[in-house]
Amino acid sequence: MVKKPEMVLIDVDGTLVDSVPDLAYCVDEMMKRLEMPVRGEAAVRNWVGNGVERLVRRALINQLDGEPDDETFEKAYPLFLDLYAENTCKHSCLYEGVREGLDWLKAHDIRLGCVTNKANQFTLPILKGLGIYDEFESIVCGDSLPEKKPHPLPLLHSAEVMGVEPENALMIGDSMSDVKAARAAGFGIICMSYGYNHGVDIRDSKPDAVIDSMAQFAKVIAS
C-alpha cells in the first residue's frame, strides 16, 4: 500500500485520457498532405507520450528514435498543429474507471492537480470537453515551465503552488517519464497498466504500484 497523500498529481495522455484516436487522425492527415504514407493508429499508439513535436518527428521517420530532416519537419509541424487544434477532442475519451477514481480521491479529501507534457492549447480543451477540468486545483502543461517531465520541476512547482511537501504527494502516470519525474521530485508514484510507454511494460520502471483502473485506488492507497 502507498501511504495516503495530501495531494495527487495526474498525467493526461495514457492516464486520464485515451487521446490516440484524435492524434492518429491528425498524423495521417498530415502525412497525406505531405504526400507520404499514412502511419495508422497502432503505430501512433507506440509513439505518443513525449509531446506533439516528438510525435511529429517520429511519424515522419516512422520509428521511435531518430530525426527527420529539418525541411520536412518545418513543413509538417505547422500542418499537425492546425489539424490537432481542430481535432483535439473529437474521438478522445476518459479511460474506464477515471470518474470513479477521481470521486474516490475527493471523497478521501485528497487534493488534485494535473501535470502533463501536452501543450496548454490542447490540454485545456480536452479536460473541459471531457468534463474534468474543474476537478484540478492546479494544471501544469508541457509549455507552462522551462522544463517538463521527466524533469521534476513540474511536480515540484505544483507541490509548491498547492502548499504540499513532496513526501506527502503522489504522482499518477503511465510512463517511464512519470516514474523518473516522481522519483526525482521525491513523490510516490502509481502507474496505470494501460497507458503509453512505447511498448515497454511499465512494471520494468518499478513504480510503487501498478493498477489496471483508477477504480482500484482503494487497493493501493491507504485510506
N, C-alpha and C positions, 0 to 999 in steps of 0.2 A: 504493500500500500504506500502511496505517496501522501505525505502529511498535508492536511488541509491548508491551502494557501489563502492569503488575503486577496490576492489578485491573480487572474488568469489572462494571459495574452494568447490570442488565437490567430493563426495564419488563415489566409483566404483560399487561394487556389489549391485544390487537393486535400483541404482540411474541412473548411466550411462548404465550399462550392466546387462542383464539377463544372469547370469553365471550358473544358476541352472542345465540346461541340461548336461553340462560337469561335474559339481560336482556330480550330481546324478549318472551318468555313473560310475564315479570313486568310489563312495561309494559302489555301488552294485558290482562292480568287486572286490573290497577289501573284501566285505562280502563273496563273492563266494570263494575266495582264503582262507578265514578263516573257510570255511565250516559252515557259519552262514546264516540265512535268509536274502535275499535282502530287502532293505527298500523302494525303489521306489521314484519317483520324487516328489510326493506330500509331503511325509514326509521330504525329504531333503529341500524342499522349506520353510518349517517351522523352520528348524534348522540353516540355514546359517545366517551370519552377524557378527560373532564374531571370524573370522579366521578359518583356516582349522583344527588346532589342536582341537578346541572346537567342530567343526563339526564331526570329527572322534570320539571323546568321546561320543557325542550324538548318533551317528549311532550305536555304539557298544552296548549301553544300550537301544536304541530305544525310547528315550524320551529326552525332552529338558533339564531337570535338573538331576543332579546326576553324578556319576563317575563310569567308568568301572574298573575292576581290573588292576593293573599295568602290569601284564604279558601279558594280551590280548592287552592292548594299545601299549606296546613296540613292539609287532608283527605287529599290524595294521598300526601304523602311518607311518613307512617307506614304506609299501606297497602303502598307499594312496599317499604319496609324489611322488613316482615313477610313479604311474598312472596319477596323475594330471600334472606332468611335460610333459607327452606325450599327454595329452588331455586338455590342458589349454584353447584352443580357437577353438575347432572343431565345437561346436554347440552353443557357446555363441554368443549373438548379442546385438547391441545397441537397447535400447528401442525406440519406435516410438516417434519422436519429439526431440530427443537428438541433432541431427545435426542442426536442426532449432534453438534450444535453444543456442547452442554454438555460432552459427553465430550471433544471436541477441545480446548476451553479448559482442562479439568482435566488432560488429557494433556500440555499445554504449561505446566503449573504456573502458570496464571493464576487468581487468587483470584476468587470470585464473590460478588456482592451483588445484592440486588433493591431497586429503587426504583419505587414505583407511587403513583398518586393514589387508588387504591382503598382504602377503609377497611379497617382491620385485621380487623374482624369478618368480612369477606368474602374478604380476600386469603389468610389462613392456611388456611381450609378448601379453597380452590381449589388452592393449592400442595401441600397434603397429599393431597388427593383425586387429584391427577394425578401424585403420586409424585416431586415435585421439591423439596419443602420443605427436605430435608436437603442440597441442593446449595449453599445460600447461607449464608455466614458472617454476613451482616447483611441484615435485611429492614426497609426503611423504607416505611411506608404513608402514605396521604394524611392520616391523623389522628395520625401519630406526632410531628409537629413543628408549630410555629406557621405554617410556610409549606409549600406543596407546589409541584411543577413547574407552570409554567416558572421559578419561583424557584430559584436554585441551592442553597439551604440543604440539601435532602435529599441532594444529591450530595456537597456539602462535608462534611456530617455523616458520611456513610458513609465517605468517604475518611479522615476523622479517626479514626473508630472502628476502621478497619482499618489505620491507620498508613501510608497511601499518599499521596504528594503528587499533587495534581490533574493535573500534567503527565504522570504515569505511570498515569493512569486513563482508562478508556474507557466511554462510555455506549452501550448498545444499545437503540434505541427504534423508534417508528413514526410519531411525530407532530411537528408544529411545536413543541409544548410540550417534547418531549425535546431537540430541537435547541437551543432557546433556553436551557434549563437547562444543557445541556452547555457551550455557548459561554460563558455567564455564570460557570460554575464553572471554566473552563479545562481541561475534559475534551475528549478526542477524541469523535467521535460517528459511529456507523454506524447506518443506518436500514434497516428491513425494508420492502420494496415493497408488502406485502400488508395493512398494518395499518389503523388507524382514524385518518384525518386529514381527516375531514369532506369527503371527495370531492376533495381537492386533492392533486396529485402531490407526494409528499414531496421529490422532487428539487428542487422550487422553493425549499425551505428551505436547500438547499446543505449537507447533511451531508458528512462526509469521504468516505463511500461509501454506496451503496445496494445491497443484495443481496436475492435472492428467497427465500432459505432460509438458516437458520443452518448448514446443512451446507456452505455456501460460505465459512465463515470463513477457511479456508486461502488463499482467493483474495485476501483483502483485509487480513488481519492478518499482519504479518511474524512469522516463527517462528524 
